[in-house]
């Protein structure tokens, strides 16, 4: 017996295929940003695969938001250490 349901990665690829023309319309540097966003979203495939009933675009957006939050926190940590302005930055 084989798998009957698509994996999250397969569903995400189908969703991204729908955005192919949008991606082609972007400028080169914007396409690089788009690809980076997609790459970061794939990092959370393990969590997204736990929700097969959810829309793959919703899972992509949540994964992207998590990635942005993670990167923002890392930048804030670097800023706090580098500039020693701990009290001025929000937790």
C-alpha positions, 0 to 999 in steps of 0.5 A: 500500500502506498501513501494516499495523501500528499505530504506537506512538502508536496502540497506546499510545492503545488501551492508555490506552483500557483505563484509561479507567474507572480514570482516571474513578475518580480525583479531579480533581487525580489525573486531572491527574497521570495526564494529565501522566504520559501526556504525559511518556510520549509524549515518548519515542514516538520510542524506543518506536516502535523496539520494535513487538514490545514490549507497549505498556504496558511501553513506557509504563512505561519512558517514564514512568520515564525522564521521572521520572528526567530530572525528578529529575535536573533538580531535583537540579541546581537543589537543588545550585546553590540550596542549595550542598550538592553534597557531601551529595547522591548523584551 
